[in-house]
Amino acid sequence: MSDPNRTEKLLEQERARLNDIRSSLTEAAEDVERDPTGDPSAGGHVADAGSEMFDRARDLSIISEIDAQLADIDHAEARLSNGTYGTCEACGKTIDSERLAVRPATRFCIEDQLGLEREMQARGA
């Protein structure tokens, strides 16, 4: 397993990165709500409104994914403090340190992660 102090730092850096992205997306969505360009009564074009709606829906989807990743970071920090960090939640084996270095909030070893992704694809999710 990796050094706990280094892991905490990696998790905090990832949290800061995700919060920055989330903030910029939230600000952009709020700007569109305040100043919609597709309002026909204000001289806007209906196609612009459609583009803005698409962009807003995309941004909200990304924000939702970021929120899930932030929850994973919280979960990883809890596991770090209770001594279970670095152990796959599915099989109980040690997660490869290289994987943890790249994805410090990961919950699964690569084999179980791939299995989960295959299962989700099969369900159409």
C-alpha positions as CSV (number, residue, x, y, z in Angstrom):
1,M,0.0,0.0,0.0
2,S,1.1,3.6,-0.6
3,D,2.2,6.2,2.0
4,P,-0.9,7.5,3.8
5,N,0.3,11.1,3.7
6,R,1.0,10.9,0.0
7,T,-2.5,9.4,-0.5
8,E,-4.2,12.1,1.5
9,K,-2.4,14.7,-0.6
10,L,-3.4,13.0,-3.9
11,L,-7.0,12.8,-2.7
12,E,-7.0,16.5,-1.7
13,Q,-5.5,17.5,-5.0
14,E,-8.2,15.6,-6.9
15,R,-10.9,17.1,-4.7
16,A,-9.6,20.6,-5.5
17,R,-9.4,19.8,-9.2
18,L,-13.0,18.5,-9.3
19,N,-14.3,21.4,-7.2
20,D,-12.7,23.9,-9.6
21,I,-14.4,22.2,-12.6
22,R,-17.7,22.0,-10.8
23,S,-17.5,25.7,-9.9
24,S,-16.8,26.8,-13.5
25,L,-19.7,24.6,-14.8
26,T,-22.1,25.9,-12.2
27,E,-21.1,29.5,-13.0
28,A,-21.6,28.9,-16.7
29,A,-25.0,27.4,-16.1
30,E,-26.1,30.3,-13.9
31,D,-24.9,32.8,-16.6
32,V,-27.1,31.1,-19.2
33,E,-30.1,31.2,-16.8
34,R,-29.6,35.0,-16.2
35,D,-28.9,35.9,-19.8
36,P,-30.5,33.5,-22.2
37,T,-29.6,34.3,-25.9
38,G,-32.4,32.3,-27.4
39,D,-35.3,34.4,-26.0
40,P,-37.3,35.4,-29.1
41,S,-38.8,38.3,-27.3
42,A,-35.3,39.7,-26.7
43,G,-34.3,39.2,-30.3
44,G,-32.7,35.8,-29.8
45,H,-33.1,32.8,-32.0
46,V,-34.9,29.6,-31.1
47,A,-31.9,27.5,-32.3
48,D,-29.7,29.4,-29.8
49,A,-32.1,28.4,-27.0
50,G,-31.8,24.8,-28.1
51,S,-28.0,24.9,-28.0
52,E,-28.1,26.5,-24.6
53,M,-30.5,23.8,-23.3
54,F,-28.2,21.1,-24.6
55,D,-25.1,22.7,-23.1
56,R,-26.9,23.2,-19.8
57,A,-28.0,19.5,-19.7
58,R,-24.5,18.4,-20.6
59,D,-23.0,20.6,-17.8
60,L,-25.5,19.3,-15.3
61,S,-24.6,15.7,-16.3
62,I,-20.9,16.5,-15.8
63,I,-21.7,18.1,-12.4
64,S,-23.6,15.0,-11.3
65,E,-20.6,12.8,-12.3
66,I,-18.2,15.1,-10.4
67,D,-20.4,14.9,-7.3
68,A,-20.1,11.1,-7.6
69,Q,-16.3,11.3,-7.8
70,L,-16.3,13.7,-4.8
71,A,-18.3,11.1,-2.9
72,D,-15.7,8.5,-3.9
73,I,-13.0,10.7,-2.5
74,D,-14.9,11.1,0.8
75,H,-15.2,7.3,0.9
76,A,-11.5,6.8,0.2
77,E,-10.6,9.2,3.0
78,A,-12.8,7.2,5.4
79,R,-11.2,4.0,4.3
80,L,-7.8,5.5,4.8
81,S,-8.7,6.5,8.3
82,N,-10.1,3.1,9.2
83,G,-7.3,1.1,7.6
84,T,-9.2,-0.5,4.7
85,Y,-7.8,1.8,2.0
86,G,-6.1,-0.1,-0.8
87,T,-8.2,-3.2,-0.5
88,C,-10.7,-4.1,-3.2
89,E,-14.3,-3.8,-1.9
90,A,-15.4,-6.7,-4.1
91,C,-12.8,-9.4,-3.6
92,G,-10.7,-8.1,-0.6
93,K,-7.4,-8.3,-2.4
94,T,-4.9,-5.6,-2.3
95,I,-5.3,-3.0,-5.1
96,D,-2.1,-2.5,-7.2
97,S,-0.2,0.6,-6.0
98,E,0.2,1.8,-9.5
99,R,-3.6,1.8,-9.9
100,L,-4.0,3.7,-6.6
101,A,-1.4,6.3,-7.7
102,V,-3.4,7.0,-10.9
103,R,-6.9,6.7,-9.3
104,P,-6.4,7.3,-5.5
105,A,-10.2,7.1,-4.9
106,T,-10.7,3.7,-6.6
107,R,-12.7,1.1,-4.7
108,F,-11.9,-1.9,-6.8
109,C,-9.0,-3.9,-8.2
110,I,-8.7,-3.7,-12.0
111,E,-10.2,-7.1,-12.5
112,D,-13.3,-6.3,-10.5
113,Q,-13.6,-2.8,-12.0
114,L,-13.6,-4.4,-15.5
115,G,-16.2,-6.9,-14.4
116,L,-18.4,-4.2,-13.1
117,E,-18.0,-2.2,-16.3
118,R,-18.9,-5.3,-18.4
119,E,-22.0,-5.9,-16.2
120,M,-23.1,-2.3,-16.6
121,Q,-22.7,-2.5,-20.4
122,A,-24.7,-5.6,-20.5
123,R,-27.5,-3.9,-18.6
124,G,-27.3,-1.0,-21.1
125,A,-26.4,1.5,-18.4
